[in-house]
Amino acid sequence: MSVTCVCPGPTSTGFAKAANMSDVNFFTLTKPVTARQLAAYAYRMMMRGRTLAYHGYLTKAGAVAERLLPRAFTRRVAARMNGGDPRRHHRA
């Protein structure tokens, strides 16, 4: 038995539209895959016994950059990639 954690990149699910994401964002910088394409990728990685599988080069690059770059910088990049204004601070 094995477990595979799949880290998807942009996937056409209707999320971007529901989240009102417009202008430049993660979904417009690359071509989103379909849910079917992502499921096929996840299945292939599971069958290969992969523990962790990043779908797409930007997803993998983002994961590596998040570990190497200062957190303040990666927050600004993540805000921009998600269509937000990185100068605006949100408090939870």
C-alpha positions, 0 to 999 in steps of 0.5 A: 500500500502507498499514499501519493500526495498530489500538488496540482497547479491550475486546474479548470474547476470553476474556482477562478471564476467563483473566486472572482480572479481576474487580470494576471494570476496563476490561472492566466499565466499557464494553461489550466489542465482539466480535472480528468488530465489531473486525475490521470497524472495522479493515477500515473504517479500513484502507480509509480509509487511516488510519495509527492507529485507536483503537477506542472513546472510552475507548481514545482518551482513555487514549492522549491522557491517557497523553501529557499526565498524569504517568506515576505517575498514569497507572500508577495508573489503568492498574492500576485499569483492569486490575483491579489494586491500584495501591498494590501494586508489582510488580517484574520 
